[in-house]
Amino acid sequence: MIADYKITSFNNLKILKINKIITYDYIEHGIILKNDIIKNPLQIKELLSPDALIHLNQVHSDKVIFIKEIKKPIMQFTGDGLITDKIKVCLIVKTADCYPVFVIDKKNKLVGIIHCGRKGILNEIILKTIKNIGIYDTEIYIGPGIGFDCYKVNNEIIDGYRKKEYYNANRIRAQNGVPLLDLKGIIIDQLLYSGIHHKNIFYIDICSHCRRDLFYSFRQGDKNDSSRNYSYIFRKDR
């Protein structure tokens, strides 16, 4: 279902927050909107003051890291997803048309965040994440990314997607003979396929490719690594 959200101001930054997550008093989260201040993830530690910050060398993979031990205040791993049950450990991904996906396992007090681009999605990073956590009390929140009408692909990608067990013909259409692919729809299909109940799947209905005022877009020319929206989540002290 569509997630309601609000945009807040903090230290001269605009931060998008999902209303339902705000109701969980033990969780801090947000998506930092387009700005001229935050250019690397280390600045987010100064901004939010968690005990530790975990960020990723993102490689469009299916690799999800479960953070069980904090060895130093700033840690980096190679992969595209992070999960932890630790308190005040801030998990971060960066996006520019890819989707940030927030994971909340209420039963086990786990939080997670996934960087979901087309390669990672079709390599089933979503399915592999859900295997690491419970499904019955888990909520998923899909942040803004490139919309169906804007994501042009080639026939080889379409052919690969058609082989998936969760293939859904409604996730493909053509525009002037060019295939379009619905990445957000595929994420939802994978979540349902993995056993997450539809009432626990939420998404923000904004296209990053269209809303250049709020989001960076790789396909619109934001190719510099500093031109990224940072999304974060962590457990707070209660």
N, C-alpha and C positions, 0 to 999 in steps of 0.2 A: 504494500500500500504506500501511497505517497506520504512522505514524512514532512511535517511542518517544521519550520526552522526560523531562526531570527539572526540578524546580523548585529553584533555588539561591537563596541569600541573599547580598545585597551592599548595604552601606550602608543597612541597614534596609528594603531593598526585596526583594520576591520576583520572580525573573526566570525565566521558562520558557525552557529551551534544548532544542533538538532534538539527540538523541544523535548522529545521523550527522553533522550539521554540526560538532559538537564535535570529531570526529576530524580535521577539516581544520585543521591548526595555523596556517594563514595567514588564517583567518576568525574574526572575533568577531561574535556575533549574539545576539539575545534578544527576548523579548516581556515588557515590564514589566507585571506584574499589578496589579490594582486596589490603589490606595494613596492616602495623604493627603499625599504629598511632591511627586511630579512633576506639575506643572500646565501646563507648556509645554515645547516641545522644546528650548529653550535650556538648560534644566537638565540635559539629557542630555549636552551637551558637557562640562559641569563634572563629571558623573558618570563618563564614560568616557575623557575626555581625548584625543579624536582630534585630528588637525591641523586638520580642517575638519568642519563639520556641514552637511548639506544637508537641508532640510525643504520641505514643500509646502503651498501653498494648494490644498487638495483640493477638486475641483469635480465629482466623479463623471464624469470624462471618459474618453476613450481616449488621452490624451496621456501619452507616456513621454519623459523627458528623459535623454539620454546626457551625463553629466558628463565633459567632456574637459579642462576648464581650471578651476583653482581661483583665483579672483580675490580672495577674502577668506575669513576663517575661518568665517563663518556666511553661508549663502546660501539664499534661498528662491525657488522657482519655482512657477508655476501649472500644475497637472497632477496625475496620479495614479500615476506610476511613475518610478523613478530607476534608472539603470544607470551603473556606472563601472568602470574598471580601475585607478583611482588608489589608492595606499596611504594608509591612515589617514584616509580620507574617509568619514565616517559618514552613511549614508542612512537616513532615518526616514519612516515613515508612522504615522498614528494611526487607530484603529478603535474602533467600538462596535457590533458586530453584522456589520459588513463584514469581509472576509477580508484579512489580511496575507499576501502571497505572496512567499516568498524565492526568488531566482533565483541559481544558481551555474553559471557556464560554466567548467568546470575547464580546458579546453584553452586558452582565451584569458585565464584568470584574471580574468574579469568577475564582479562581484556586482551584484545588483539587488534591488529591493523594490517591490511593487505594492500599491496600495490598491484592493481589488476589492469594490465594492458592486454591487447589481443593475444600475444604469444602466451602469456601466463594463464589467461583464461582458457585458451584451447589446450594448454598443457595441464589444465585442471588443478590449478593452485587452490581454487575454492574447495573442490572435493577433498584435497589432501589436508587442507586446514580443518575441515569439519571432522575428519577422521581422528584428529588429535584432541577433540573436545566432545562434550556431550551435546546431543541434539535437542533434548526435550525442554530445556530451559534456556536456550540460546537465542539471542536476538542478533540480527544482522542489519546494518545500516549502510546503504550504498550511497556514497557521496556523488557529487557532480562529475561528469565525464563527457566525452564526445557523444552526441546523440545519433540516433538511427539515421536521420536524414543527412547527416554530415560525414558519416564514416564510409568512405569508398574503399573497396578492396578489389582483389583480382579473383578470377575464377578458380585458381589453385587453392586459395584460402577457403572459398565456398565449398569446394570438393572435399577438403579435409574436414570441414565442419559437418558435412552431410554424413560422415562415417561415425559420428559420435552417437552413443546410445540415447542421449537426451536431445538429439536433433529435433528442431522445431522449425517447420517451413515458414512460420510466421516471423521468424527472425531474419529473413532475407527478403529483399525486394530490389528492383532495378530503377535507376534514374538515368534516362537517356542511354540505355544499354549498359550502364556501369553498375555492377552489384553493390548493394549497401548491406551492412551487417549491423545488427542490433546487439552490441556488446552487453549493455545493461540487461537486456532480456535474457541473454545467455547466462549471465551470472545468476539471475533469478531462477532459471530452469535448472541450473546445476544445484542450487540450494535446495530446491524442491526435490530433486533427484536424490540428494544426500540424506533427506529425511527432515529437514527444517520445515516446520509448519508455516503455511503462507501468512498466518497472522503475526508471525515473528520476523517477517521480511519487510523492510522499509527502504524507500529510496527517495532521493531528492531529484525532483524533475526539472533539472537545469542542464543545458548543453554548454560545455566549456568552450566549444568551438564558436558558438554564437555569442556568448556573454564575455566578450573580451574586456569589458569594464571590470569584471570580477575575477576572471580566471586566465591563466596562461594557457596557450594552445600551441602544441608542437606543430600541428598542421597549418596553423596560421602564421608560422614563422618564429615562434619562441623556442629556438633550438639551443640557446645557451643554458648551461646547467644551473645557472643562478636564477633563471626565469622559471620558477616552479612554485606551485602552491604546496605548502606544507600542511599535512594533517597529523594530528597527534591525539593520543589517548593515554591516560594513566589513572591508577587507583590513588585516591587521596587518603589521608588519615581520617578516621571517623571520630 
